Amino acid sequence: MARILVLGSGFAGLWAAVGAARKLAELGIPRGQTDILIVDRNPYHGIRVRNYEPDLGNVAIALPEVLDPIGVKHLTAEVEAIDVAKQHVIVAGPRGRESLAYERLVLALGSQLVRPPVPGLAAYGFDVDTYAAGVRLNAHIASLGTRPASQGRSTVVVVGAGFTGIEVATEMPEKLRHALANGAGRVILLDPNPVVGATIGDHARPVICDALISLGIETRLGAKVSAIDASAITLASGEIVPTQTVVWCGACGQARWRQPCLARATPWAASLWIPSCELTDWRTFSLRATWLRASSMVCTPQSCHVSSRGPWAVSPATMWLPTCSVSPCFPCGSTGT
Ligand SMILES: Cc1cc2nc3c(=O)[nH]c(=O)nc-3n(C[C@H](O)[C@H](O)[C@H](O)COP(=O)(O)OP(=O)(O)OC[C@H]3O[C@@H](n4cnc5c(N)ncnc54)[C@H](O)[C@@H]3O)c2cc1C
């Protein structure tokens, strides 16, 4: 049976799988004829953009809930390697290490927070990069009230005043109010740039600054972190801020393992598609999708690879557009920007 293999069940992977299932249905291709399999290290789709919220109860959506009704298979496993010559992927899961053959591959393993080698960051830093990390942060904040009162207990330092850092910081006063019985906490938003939201744009900054002021959030701009430990953060200026909670909200980079694969990506171009997703509005779940050939060239309908074996060859230009029904989507050939 031909297989469309989707690696990653984030927004891009989930949408790719759902879109493929819908297209197969539209083409009248029976479920038994083409397999759609999604592989992720977690058995859920994490609504990653909400990982900073106080209640993460409905942020991890069990994959069977979404995928079983539409006949998309799912496997919880770690993706370890891709053999493009043999068209198979090596994964390690509950059944041990196995090789999954594919006809078409969608690489949607996403990004991960870049953690620079700041002393103490790995051991003492928190983040909201994944659902598990968000849960860990919330559990830590909730436990602060049980610790002996101190300045460090009630102070949270958020490093990185981009979108994520601003979201984490602005939720924090309320989280601290719940956690600390007697009195509000102190929240400091720190960034090496001279302004908050440096990449967000000048027009939004006054709104952001007003919100930070109204919530009593302090800023430390043009500041760099030298070290973190269990009870303080040390800045390059020499300032030491007592804190038991440092939340790292720096930049994201490609998932580490992908880089060597992509470096020699050109030979894959015929069978590998990389969905690049930008969530434009999570409340309406709108996505802007860009499909790139592995060779980093933007795909055009003319250059789309048409498999002579797979049934999706019937409609190659539309087969890989997973977002058509939910948002203005960019047809194959657009950069989506
Ligand atoms: C707190 C927060 C708020 C955000 N807010 C916004 C926002 O408002 N707007 C916006 O556009 N973007 C926002 N983003 C960024 C947005 O979440 C990402 O751009 C988006 O999640 C990317 O989707 P993706 O499917 O490409 O990758 P990901 O969401 O990273 O999904 C990748 C999937 O692959 C899996 N995976 C990775 N490696 C392996 C492996 N080796 N084996 C098995 N599985 C693996 C992961 O478990 C994950 O499920 C935010 C991010 C965060 C953290």
The ligand as an SDF file (V2000), in Angstrom:
LIG
                    3D

 53 58  0  0  0  0  0  0  0  0999 V2000
    4.3840   30.0770   23.7440 C   0  0  0  0  0  0  0  0  0  0  0  0
    4.3820   30.2090   22.2480 C   0  0  0  0  0  0  0  0  0  0  0  0
    3.5210   31.1100   21.6380 C   0  0  0  0  0  0  0  0  0  0  0  0
    3.4970   31.2390   20.2480 C   0  0  0  0  0  0  0  0  0  0  0  0
    2.6410   32.1380   19.6900 N   0  0  0  0  0  0  0  0  0  0  0  0
    2.5660   32.2290   18.3370 C   0  0  0  0  0  0  0  0  0  0  0  0
    1.6280   33.1210   17.7030 C   0  0  0  0  0  0  0  0  0  0  0  0
    0.8490   33.7990   18.3680 O   0  0  0  0  0  0  0  0  0  0  0  0
    1.6140   33.1630   16.3290 N   0  0  0  0  0  0  0  0  0  0  0  0
    2.4510   32.3900   15.5730 C   0  0  0  0  0  0  0  0  0  0  0  0
    2.4020   32.4510   14.3350 O   0  0  0  0  0  0  0  0  0  0  0  0
    3.3510   31.5340   16.1570 N   0  0  0  0  0  0  0  0  0  0  0  0
    3.4260   31.4430   17.4880 C   0  0  0  0  0  0  0  0  0  0  0  0
    4.3300   30.5830   18.0640 N   0  0  0  0  0  0  0  0  0  0  0  0
    5.1630   29.7630   17.1740 C   0  0  0  0  0  0  0  0  0  0  0  0
    4.3310   28.5620   16.7110 C   0  0  0  0  0  0  0  0  0  0  0  0
    3.9580   27.8020   17.8270 O   0  0  0  0  0  0  0  0  0  0  0  0
    5.1730   27.7120   15.7580 C   0  0  0  0  0  0  0  0  0  0  0  0
    5.5170   28.5000   14.6400 O   0  0  0  0  0  0  0  0  0  0  0  0
    4.3750   26.4990   15.3070 C   0  0  0  0  0  0  0  0  0  0  0  0
    4.0740   25.6910   16.4250 O   0  0  0  0  0  0  0  0  0  0  0  0
    5.1840   25.7060   14.2940 C   0  0  0  0  0  0  0  0  0  0  0  0
    4.4040   24.5790   13.9470 O   0  0  0  0  0  0  0  0  0  0  0  0
    5.1130   23.3010   13.3450 P   0  0  0  0  0  0  0  0  0  0  0  0
    4.0380   22.2780   13.1370 O   0  0  0  0  0  0  0  0  0  0  0  0
    5.9380   23.6940   12.1750 O   0  0  0  0  0  0  0  0  0  0  0  0
    6.1590   22.7860   14.4390 O   0  0  0  0  0  0  0  0  0  0  0  0
    5.9730   22.3640   15.9670 P   0  0  0  0  0  0  0  0  0  0  0  0
    4.8020   22.9990   16.6150 O   0  0  0  0  0  0  0  0  0  0  0  0
    7.3350   22.5830   16.5650 O   0  0  0  0  0  0  0  0  0  0  0  0
    5.6770   20.7940   15.8900 O   0  0  0  0  0  0  0  0  0  0  0  0
    6.7080   19.8860   15.6060 C   0  0  0  0  0  0  0  0  0  0  0  0
    6.2690   18.5290   16.1100 C   0  0  0  0  0  0  0  0  0  0  0  0
    7.2980   17.5970   15.7990 O   0  0  0  0  0  0  0  0  0  0  0  0
    7.5660   16.7700   16.9220 C   0  0  0  0  0  0  0  0  0  0  0  0
    8.9690   16.3640   16.8510 N   0  0  0  0  0  0  0  0  0  0  0  0
   10.0610   17.1630   16.7300 C   0  0  0  0  0  0  0  0  0  0  0  0
   11.1850   16.4110   16.6100 N   0  0  0  0  0  0  0  0  0  0  0  0
   10.7700   15.1120   16.6570 C   0  0  0  0  0  0  0  0  0  0  0  0
   11.4560   13.8760   16.5410 C   0  0  0  0  0  0  0  0  0  0  0  0
   12.7850   13.7930   16.3450 N   0  0  0  0  0  0  0  0  0  0  0  0
   10.7200   12.7280   16.6220 N   0  0  0  0  0  0  0  0  0  0  0  0
    9.3730   12.7690   16.7900 C   0  0  0  0  0  0  0  0  0  0  0  0
    8.6750   13.9160   16.8800 N   0  0  0  0  0  0  0  0  0  0  0  0
    9.3710   15.0760   16.8130 C   0  0  0  0  0  0  0  0  0  0  0  0
    7.2470   17.6280   18.1230 C   0  0  0  0  0  0  0  0  0  0  0  0
    6.8690   16.8060   19.2300 O   0  0  0  0  0  0  0  0  0  0  0  0
    6.0750   18.4730   17.6100 C   0  0  0  0  0  0  0  0  0  0  0  0
    4.8330   17.8790   17.9050 O   0  0  0  0  0  0  0  0  0  0  0  0
    4.3790   30.4480   19.4510 C   0  0  0  0  0  0  0  0  0  0  0  0
    5.2450   29.5300   20.0640 C   0  0  0  0  0  0  0  0  0  0  0  0
    5.2650   29.4120   21.4390 C   0  0  0  0  0  0  0  0  0  0  0  0
    6.2090   28.4210   22.0720 C   0  0  0  0  0  0  0  0  0  0  0  0
  1  2  1  0
  2  3  1  0
  2 52  2  0
  3  4  2  0
  4  5  1  0
  4 50  1  0
  5  6  2  0
  6  7  1  0
  6 13  1  0
  7  8  2  0
  7  9  1  0
  9 10  1  0
 10 11  2  0
 10 12  1  0
 12 13  2  0
 13 14  1  0
 14 15  1  0
 14 50  1  0
 15 16  1  0
 16 17  1  0
 16 18  1  0
 18 19  1  0
 18 20  1  0
 20 21  1  0
 20 22  1  0
 22 23  1  0
 23 24  1  0
 24 25  2  0
 24 26  1  0
 24 27  1  0
 27 28  1  0
 28 29  2  0
 28 30  1  0
 28 31  1  0
 31 32  1  0
 32 33  1  0
 33 34  1  0
 33 48  1  0
 34 35  1  0
 35 36  1  0
 35 46  1  0
 36 37  1  0
 36 45  1  0
 37 38  2  0
 38 39  1  0
 39 40  1  0
 39 45  2  0
 40 41  1  0
 40 42  2  0
 42 43  1  0
 43 44  2  0
 44 45  1  0
 46 47  1  0
 46 48  1  0
 48 49  1  0
 50 51  2  0
 51 52  1  0
 52 53  1  0
M  END
$$$$
